[in-house]
Amino acid sequence: MNSMAENFRVTPYEVEGKVDYEKFAKEFGISIIDKKLEERIERLAGGTHYLLRRHIIYSHRDLNWLLDEYEKGNRFYLYTGIAPSGSMHIGHLIPFIFTQWLQEKFGAEVLIQIPDEEKALIRNVSFEEVHKLAHDDALNIIALGFDPKKTKIFFNTDYAGTLYRHAVRAAKRITFSMVKDAFGFTNETNIGSIFYTSMQAVPAFLKSVEEKKNVPCLIPLAIDQDVHFRIARDVLVKMGYYKPAIIHAKFLPGLSGKPKMSAHDPNDAIYLNDSPEVVEKKVLRAITGQQATAELQKKLGGNPEKCSVCQYYRYLFEPDDKKLEKIFEGERNGTLLAGEHKEDLAKRINKFLEEHRRKREALRGKLDVFMLKDYRAGQD
C-alpha cells in the first residue's frame, strides 16, 4: 500500500516520513472515528478505552454497519494477527490490547492468525526461525488476557488444510494486477508473496463458512495492514459474504522519533524480552521534545507532541487522562526535566514487562488450549 502523499510512505513492509493520518485516511477512503461513533461504542460496550479517547484507535471501515448488525442481535467476531519476523516489541501490542478489550466488552469470539510463512517469503529469514518466533508471539498475545473459551490462534502452516481450500476460492478472484498495484510487487516478486493475501483473507469469512450463514467480522489492525483487506473486502462480497469491518490503530513512534517503532532496529524499539538494564539504556537515549539544556527547558519549556517519551505515556504507560495531561503540561512549562522523565518511564516499562513475562510463563503449558491445527499438522 503505497501512500501517494508527498512527505510519507506507508506499506505493509515499511513506513517512511512523518505519517499524516488524516491525509492517509482520505487517500484510501477510510473514515475517521468521530465523537458520535466514539459515544456509540461507549454506550454499547458499557465503557470506553483510552486508546479510543486519545484517537490512537482513530479510523474505520463500516464500523457503523457492524454496530447496526450487533444491535439487531447479529453478533460479530474479531479477527487480528501478526506476521513474525523478529522479537515482538511493545508497539505490536496495541491492536491486541484493543482487541482484548473488545472481546471483554462485547463477548466476542476472536481468531488470531500468525502467518509463519509470510516474512520468510519477503525477508531474509528462514521458515524454521519464523515458525519458532510464532510460538513466542502466541504466548505474548494470550498473556494480554484473552478468554481461552472464546479465542483461537493458528499458524498458517499448521492450519493450512483448512485455510488453503478457502484461500483458493478467494485467489480465483484476485488478479496479479490487483496485488501488484496494491503492494508494489514486480515480476521478480516470488509467487508465495503474491498468493499470501488470499490466505490472509480467509479468517474474515471463516466463521460464515463454519456457521453456514453470514457472520459480521471486525478486524482491528495497524493502518499499514489495511491494504490486504481492501482487496479482501472487494473479493468477499463477490463470494456472497459480508465485507469485514476494520478499525485502525496509529503507530507507536520509535525511541528515535521515527513514525513507527521498527522491529528491525534494536536501538529504536523496546522488545518484550529486553532486560531492565537494556530498557533503561534505551529510554535514556530516547529523543525528547525538550530544550538542549536544563536551564533552557526550565525557561522555555518543551513540546510533548515531539517527545517520544511523552508519546509512550500516551500510547501505553499512563491510562489516566488527568495524569497524562499533568505529564504533558510539565514538559510544556519546563517543570519536568528529561532525566526524571526518562527514569520514571523506564520504571513503568520494566514493571509492565516483568508482569507480562510472568503471565506469559504461567500460560506456557496452556498454549494448546488456544491453538487450531489440522489433524496431521506437524506430523509430516
N, C-alpha and C positions, 0 to 999 in steps of 0.2 A: 504494500500500500504506500505508494509514493505521494506524499503531500506535495502539492504544487506551490504552496506558499513560499514566498521569497526567502525567508530567513530561517526556515527549519524544514527538516525532513523526518518523516515517521514511516517506518516499515516494520513488519514483524521481526526483523533481524537487526535493525539499528535505528537509533534516534540521534539526530544531529540538530544543533542550534537550540535556541530558546523556543519552546513549543507555545504557540498561541492557541489555546484550547478552544476558544470560541470560533476562531477562523477555521480551525480543523473541523469542528462540528459543522459549520456552514458549508465547507467544501464537500463534505461527504454525506450531507443530508441527515445529519444526526441532530436530535432535539435536545436542547438544554433543559435540565430539570428545574422548573420554575417553582416559586413559592407555593402555588396551588397544588402542584403534584407532590411536592415535599410534604405538605399538610395532609394530603390524601394518604400517602404511605404511612405517615404517623398515625392517622386515625385507624387505618386497617390493621396496622402492626401493634397498636396499643402502646406506642412509644416511638422514639426516633433514635438515630445513631449519629454520633459526632461526625463521622465521615460524610454523611448527608448534609448536616448543618453547615459544615465548612466547605461544601462544594468540592470535596475530593472525589466523591462519587457524584459526577456532575452532569452526565448526559445519558441519553437512552434512545432506543428504537422500540416503538409500540408498547411502552410500559403502561400507558393508559388503557389500551386494549386488553392487556394481560390482567389488569386490576378489574376491568369490567367483567371479564370471564370469572375471576375469583369471586366477585360479588354475586354472580349468578350461581355459584356453587361448583364451578368447573375449576377444581384446584390445579395449581401449576406445580411443576417440579423444577429444580435448579440443576444447571449443568455448568461446570467450570473445569479448569485443569491447568497443567504446567508441563512444558517440554524441558526435561532435564538436560543440562549441558555442563553443569558445574555445581558447586555447593549453593544451596538456597541462601539468599540474603533477605534482610528484613523488608525490603521493598516488595518482594514476591508475596508477602503475607497479606497485603492489603485487600485484594479481591477475595481471598479465602476468609479473612476476618468478617468481611461484609456478608459473604455467602452464609457463614455460620450463623450470623445474626438473623438473616432472612429465614433460615431453616427454623430457628428457635421461635421467631415471631409468627410465622405462617404455617408451621408444622409441615414444611415441605420436604419431600424426598430430594436427595442430592446424588447426582452422578459426577464423579471426578475422573477425568481422562488424563492419564500420564503417558503420553506417546513416547515410548522408549526406543523410537526409531528416527523421529524427525531430525533431531540435532545431529545424529550420526550421518544423516543424508546430506546435511548442509554445512557441517563444520568438520574440522579435522579431529574427530573424536571417535573412538571405536564403539561398536554396538554393545560390546561387553561392559564398557565403562558406563555408558548411558543407562543400561539396564540396572547396574549397581546403584547409580545415583537415583534411579526411580524409586527404589525401596526406601532410601533416606528421605526423599521428598514425601512419600506417602506417610511416613512416620511424623514428619514435621507438620503435615496438614492435619492429621487426626488429633494431634496434640492441641489444636486450637479449640477443641470441644465439640466436634461433630458427633451427632447422635448415631451410635453404631446400628440401631434398628432402622434408620432412615438414610444411611449413607453407604454408597457403594463406590469403590475405587477399582479401576482396571488399568493394566498396562496393555498397550496395543498388541504386543507380540503374544501375550498370554490370552488375550480375548479376541484374537484375530478371526477365529472361526465364526464368531457371532458378528463381528464388525464388518468383515470383508463382504459377506453376502448382501449386506445392506449398502455398503460403500459403493459396490459396482452399480447399483441402481442409481445412485447419485452421480457417479462418474460418467455414466452414459449420457448425462445431460450437461456435463461440464466440458467445455472445449479447451484445447490448448491455448487458443486465443484469449479466452477469459482469464485463465490463470497467468498467462504471460503478461497481459496488460495490468492485472491486479498486483502481481508480485515483482514485476520487472524481470521475469525469467528470460533466458536466452536459449538459443539452440544447443548450448553447451550444458544447460541445466539437466541433472540426471532425472530419469523418469520417476524415481521414487519421490522426489520433491514435488514433481508435477501432480502425482496422484494423491499426495498426502492430504490436501484439503478435503478430498472425498471421505477419508477416514475421520477427519475432524467434524464433518457434518453429521455423522451417524447418531451420536448421542442426542442431538437436537430433535430427533424424531423417534428414537428407540422406544421410549415409553408408549408412544402412539402405536407402534408396531406390536408391542407386547400386550397392550390392553385392548387392541383391535378397535380403537376409537381415538379421535384426535385429543391429545392432552397438551395444554399450553406449557411452554418451556421458557424459562428465563435464564439468560446467560450473563453472569457478572464477569467482567474481564477488563484488562487494561486496554487503552484505546488502540495500541499497536496491533492487537489481535482482531480488531473489527473486520478486517478485510476477508478473513476466512468465512465469516458469517454473512457478509454482504453477498458473497457468492451463494452460500448455502440457502439464504432466505429466498433468493430468486429461484433456486432449483427446487426446494422442498414444496413450495406452493404449486409447482407444476406436477409434483408427485402426489398431490392431494393432501398434504399435511399443512398444519399451521406454520406460518413463519415464526421462528423463535424470537421472543423479545430479548433485548440486550440492555444492559446497564453498564456504563463505562466508568472506570477509575482513572484519575490522573496518575502520573508517575511520581514516585518518591525521588527527589533530587539526589545526586551523588554528593559525597562529602566535599568534593572539589567545586561544587556548584553546577556541575553538568545537569542537563534537564532530566536525566534518568540515571538512577544508580545502575552501574554496569556490573554484571556477574563476572565479567572477564577482566576487571581492573581491581586487583586486591587493595589498592590504595584508595579506591573510590567507594567501596562497599563495606557494609558490616554483615559478615556471614553469620549464619545461625550457629556455626561451630567455632567462632572466634573465641579465644580465651579472654578473660577480663583484662589482662595486660595488653593484648593486641587491641581490644576495643578502646582502652584508654589512649593508646598511642595514635590510633586513627582519628579519634574525636579531637585530640589535641591539635592535629594538623588540619582540621576542618576549616573551610572558608566561612567567615562570619560577615555580617553586614556592618561591622564596627569600624571605627576610625583607626588610623595607623598606630596611635599611641593611646595609653590610658587617659592621659591629660586631654587629648582632643576628643576622646569618646565622652568624657565627663562634661566637656564644654559644648560639643555639637550634637552628641547622640548618634545613633546608627540607624540602619534600615533593616528591620526584621524580615521584610519580604525578600531581601537578597541574601539572607543569612541561612546557611544550610542547617545550623544548629537550631534556630527557631523553627525551621520547617520540620525538623524531626519531632519536636514537641507537637507541632500542629498535626502531623500525619499519624503519629503513633504513641507518643510518650506523655501527653497531657490531655486526657479526655474532658477535663473540666474547662468549660469555656471561660469562666471568670479567671481561673488561674492562668490559663493560656494568655489572656489579654494582659494580665499583670506582667508576664514574661516579655511579651511584645512591647509593652509600654516601657519596661526597664531598658530594653535595647534602644528604643526611640529617644528616651530622655537622658540617657547616659548614666543611669544609676546601676545598670548591670554591665559588668566588665567581662571580657572574653574568658578569662581564666576560670572564674567561678561558674560562668555559664556552661562551659565545656565540662567542668568537673561534675556538675550536677547531672548533665545529660549522660555522661559515661556511666554514672552510678545507676541511673534509671535503665539504661540499655542492658547493663550487666545483670541487674535484678530481673528484668524481663527474660533474658536469655537463660539465666540459671533456672527459673521456674519452667520455662518452655522445655529445656532439656530434661528436667525432672519428669514432666508429664510424658515426654516422648519415650523415655526409657521405661516408664511404667506401662506403656502401651505396646512395647516391642513384641511381646509374646501374644498380643491380641490382634495383630495386623490382619491375620487371615479372616477374621470376622468381617472385615470391611471389603475384602477382595472379591472381585468377579473374575473367574477363569473358565475357559473352555475345558471340557473333560480331559483332553490329552495335553493341556498346557504344561510345558516343561518336561514332557516325557520323551520327546524325540532327541 
